[in-house]
Amino acid sequence: MAEGILVSNGLIWKQQRYFGIGTLRKLGMGNKGMHGIQTEAHYLVEFFRDKNRRAADPSFPIVHAVSNVICAVVFGHRFSLEDKTFPQLIEACDCIVAFGNSYFYYMYEIFPWASEYLPGPARKAAYSSDFVHSFIRQEIKSHRERGIRDEPQDFIDFYLDQIEKTKNITSSTFEEDNMVQSGFDLFLGGSETTATTLRWALLFMVVYPDIQEKIQKELDAVLSPSLLICYEDWRKLPYTNAVIHEITRFSSIILITLPREAVKDTTVLGYFQSSGQMGVGDSTGRQRSSPPIPSGL
């Protein structure tokens, strides 16, 4: 049975998702308490300012900034650009996402046995997945050695506390494997899609300088130059807000959606799926039948 949040179902999915959403809210996600986003935005702005109009590849700094927001939430700390492990973590996540967005994924999805015998992208993605899981386990080990805090500071703190609270409940799904997979899901799902959206946003600003100019004028007119933008400012920035929504609508973020499993025989727009059969959505959002995803990917 699948673990974590993204590809699990049944009791595991219900408990892990409910706990995950509640914990993220306690840590400030979705409200004005997300100081970590402003911190990383500051570092990202400084990166561009230091280039002083010189050409630069913004890919890694953007991924670094976005991933650090998730790291602060899940692990309780951020990583510097000089850290040697963090680029490996980001590279592993890129490999996993690249495989999921490739035609190789479709091939291994149709012929899952092939991933066990043929070298190539599937093996590399599986190795990358193992690396990220090992990284998270090491973070959990560090948290355990430090001990459970009276006031949890991050997702792992809250999860360890939840394991202790539910250890005598037979129906509980809170244990280390689900904690590792939930951390993996939060890190991968919360960093790659946001970073990709930001890269698209930069591209559109270059392609449409007139829109970039209008956004800058609105920001200059509404915000103080000494203050970072915060979530509540969206009400005062209707044009900027509209452009952000248009970017998310127009951009191609991922090739396919997460797998889904029908709980009963279902027909949608002429597509039939029997109970218990797994399927994935394509880039149009339509769902098609498929075998299970290869183990470990």
C-alpha positions in Angstrom: 0.0 0.0 0.0 1.3 3.5 -0.9 2.5 5.7 1.9 2.5 9.4 2.5 0.0 11.9 1.0 0.3 12.3 -2.8 -0.3 8.7 -4.0 -1.8 7.0 -1.0 -5.5 6.3 -0.4 -8.0 5.1 2.2 -7.2 5.6 5.9 -3.5 6.5 5.2 -4.5 9.3 2.8 -7.1 10.6 5.1 -5.0 10.7 8.3 -1.8 11.9 6.6 -3.5 14.6 4.5 -5.6 15.9 7.5 -2.5 16.0 9.7 -0.4 17.6 6.9 -2.8 20.4 6.2 -3.3 21.1 9.9 0.4 21.2 10.6 1.2 23.4 7.7 -1.4 25.9 8.9 0.2 25.8 12.4 3.5 26.6 10.8 2.0 29.7 9.0 1.3 28.4 5.5 -1.4 30.5 3.8 -1.3 33.4 6.2 0.8 36.4 7.1 3.0 34.4 9.4 5.1 33.0 6.4 8.2 35.1 7.2 10.3 32.4 5.5 9.0 33.3 2.0 10.0 36.9 2.6 13.5 35.8 3.7 14.1 33.7 0.6 12.6 36.4 -1.6 15.2 38.8 -0.1 18.1 36.5 -0.9 16.7 36.0 -4.5 16.5 39.7 -5.1 20.0 40.2 -3.8 21.2 37.5 -6.2 19.8 39.5 -9.2 21.0 42.8 -7.8 24.6 41.5 -7.4 24.6 40.6 -11.1 24.3 44.3 -12.0 22.5 43.7 -15.3 25.0 40.9 -16.3 23.6 37.8 -17.9 22.9 35.0 -15.4 21.0 31.7 -15.3 18.3 32.2 -12.7 17.3 28.5 -12.6 19.2 27.3 -9.6 18.8 30.4 -7.4 15.0 30.2 -8.0 14.9 26.5 -7.1 17.2 27.2 -4.1 14.9 29.9 -2.8 11.7 28.0 -3.2 13.1 24.7 -1.8 14.5 26.6 1.2 11.0 27.7 2.1 9.9 24.1 2.2 13.0 23.1 4.0 12.3 25.6 6.7 8.8 24.2 7.1 9.7 20.5 7.0 13.2 20.4 8.5 13.3 23.6 10.5 16.3 25.2 8.8 17.4 26.6 5.4 20.5 25.8 3.4 23.1 28.2 2.1 24.3 28.4 -1.5 27.6 27.0 -0.4 26.1 23.9 1.2 27.4 20.8 -0.7 24.5 18.5 0.0 21.7 20.8 -1.0 22.6 20.9 -4.7 22.6 17.1 -4.7 19.1 17.1 -3.2 17.8 19.6 -5.8 19.5 17.6 -8.6 17.8 14.4 -7.3 14.4 16.1 -7.3 15.0 17.4 -10.8 15.8 13.9 -12.0 12.6 12.5 -10.4 10.4 15.2 -12.0 12.2 14.9 -15.4 11.5 11.2 -15.5 7.9 11.7 -14.5 7.5 14.2 -17.4 9.2 12.0 -20.0 8.0 9.4 -22.5 10.1 6.9 -20.6 7.7 7.2 -17.8 4.8 6.2 -20.1 6.8 3.3 -21.4 7.6 2.0 -17.9 4.0 2.6 -16.9 2.8 0.4 -19.6 5.5 -2.2 -19.1 6.4 -1.9 -15.3 8.5 -5.0 -15.4 11.0 -3.3 -17.7 12.2 -1.0 -14.9 13.7 -4.0 -13.1 15.8 -5.2 -16.0 16.7 -2.2 -18.2 19.1 0.5 -17.1 18.4 4.1 -17.9 16.1 6.9 -16.7 14.0 4.6 -14.4 17.0 3.3 -12.5 18.4 6.9 -12.2 15.0 8.1 -10.9 14.8 5.3 -8.4 18.3 6.1 -7.2 17.4 9.8 -6.8 14.3 8.8 -4.9 16.3 6.7 -2.5 18.7 9.6 -2.0 16.0 12.0 -1.0 14.4 9.5 1.3 17.8 8.9 3.0 18.3 12.6 3.4 14.9 12.9 5.1 15.7 10.0 7.4 18.9 11.7 8.4 16.9 14.8 9.3 14.5 12.7 11.3 17.4 11.1 13.1 18.8 14.5 14.0 15.4 15.6 15.4 15.1 12.4 17.5 18.6 12.9 18.9 17.6 16.5 19.8 14.4 15.3 21.5 10.8 16.3 21.2 10.4 20.0 21.9 7.6 21.4 24.1 6.8 23.7 21.2 7.3 22.0 17.8 9.2 24.2 15.3 8.7 22.2 12.1 6.8 19.4 10.3 9.1 16.7 11.7 8.8 18.0 15.2 5.0 17.9 14.9 5.0 14.4 13.3 7.3 12.9 16.0 4.9 14.3 18.6 1.9 12.8 16.7 3.6 9.4 16.7 4.0 9.6 20.5 0.4 10.7 21.0 -1.1 7.9 18.8 1.3 5.0 19.6 -1.4 3.1 21.5 -4.1 3.6 18.8 -4.3 0.5 16.6 -5.9 2.4 13.6 -3.1 5.0 13.6 -1.0 5.3 10.4 1.6 7.6 12.0 5.0 5.9 11.8 8.4 6.6 10.4 7.8 5.4 6.8 4.8 7.6 6.4 6.7 10.5 8.0 9.5 10.0 5.5 7.1 9.8 2.5 5.0 12.7 3.7 8.2 14.8 4.0 9.2 13.7 0.5 5.8 14.6 -0.9 5.9 18.1 0.7 9.4 18.8 -0.5 8.9 17.5 -4.0 5.4 18.8 -4.5 6.0 22.1 -2.9 9.3 23.1 -4.6 9.3 21.9 -8.2 6.0 23.2 -9.3 6.5 26.6 -7.7 10.0 27.0 -9.0 8.8 26.0 -12.5 6.0 28.6 -12.3 8.5 31.3 -11.3 10.8 30.5 -14.2 7.8 30.8 -16.6 7.0 34.1 -15.0 10.5 35.4 -15.6 10.3 34.3 -19.2 7.0 36.0 -19.8 8.3 39.2 -18.3 11.1 39.1 -20.8 8.9 38.3 -23.7 6.3 40.9 -22.7 8.2 44.0 -21.4 5.1 46.1 -21.6 3.4 43.9 -19.0 6.5 43.9 -16.9 6.5 47.7 -17.0 2.8 47.9 -15.9 3.5 45.5 -13.0 6.5 47.5 -11.9 4.5 50.8 -12.0 1.7 49.2 -9.8 4.3 47.9 -7.3 6.0 51.2 -7.1 2.7 53.1 -6.6 1.4 50.8 -3.9 4.3 49.4 -1.9 7.0 51.1 0.0 10.5 50.5 -1.5 11.8 49.4 1.9 9.2 46.7 2.5 8.9 43.2 1.0 5.6 42.3 -0.5 3.3 40.2 1.7 0.3 38.0 1.0 -2.3 40.6 2.1 -1.0 43.0 -0.6 -2.8 41.1 -3.4 -6.0 43.1 -2.7 -4.1 46.4 -3.5 -2.4 44.9 -6.6 -5.2 43.9 -8.9 -3.1 44.0 -12.1 -0.2 42.1 -10.7 -2.6 39.5 -9.1 -4.3 39.1 -12.5 -1.0 38.5 -14.3 0.1 35.9 -11.7 -3.1 34.0 -12.2 -2.7 34.2 -16.0 0.8 32.8 -15.7 -0.4 29.8 -13.7 -3.2 29.3 -16.3 -1.0 29.6 -19.4 2.2 27.9 -18.3 2.9 24.2 -18.8 4.0 23.0 -15.3 3.8 19.2 -15.5 3.1 16.8 -18.2 0.8 14.5 -16.3 -1.2 14.7 -13.0 -1.0 12.3 -10.1 -2.4 8.8 -10.4 -6.0 8.3 -9.3 -8.0 5.2 -8.4 -11.7 4.8 -9.0 -13.6 3.7 -5.9 -16.5 2.5 -8.1 -17.1 1.9 -11.8 -17.1 5.4 -13.4 -17.6 6.9 -16.8 -16.5 10.5 -17.4 -16.6 12.1 -20.9 -16.8 8.7 -22.5 -13.8 7.3 -20.6 -14.6 4.2 -18.5 -12.7 3.2 -15.5 -13.5 0.1 -13.3 -13.4 0.1 -9.5 -9.8 -0.3 -8.2 -8.2 0.5 -11.5 -5.5 3.2 -11.4 -5.3 6.0 -14.0 -3.3 9.2 -14.6 -4.4 12.4 -16.2 -2.6 13.8 -19.2 -1.7 17.5 -19.8 -5.4 18.2 -20.6 -6.6 16.8 -17.3 -8.3 13.8 -18.9 -7.8 10.6 -17.2 -6.7 7.4 -18.9 -6.3 3.8 -17.6 -2.9 2.6 -16.7 -1.1 -0.1 -14.8 0.4 0.8 -11.4 3.5 3.0 -11.3 6.7 1.0 -11.0 7.7 0.4 -7.3 9.9 3.0 -5.8 9.2 5.8 -8.3 
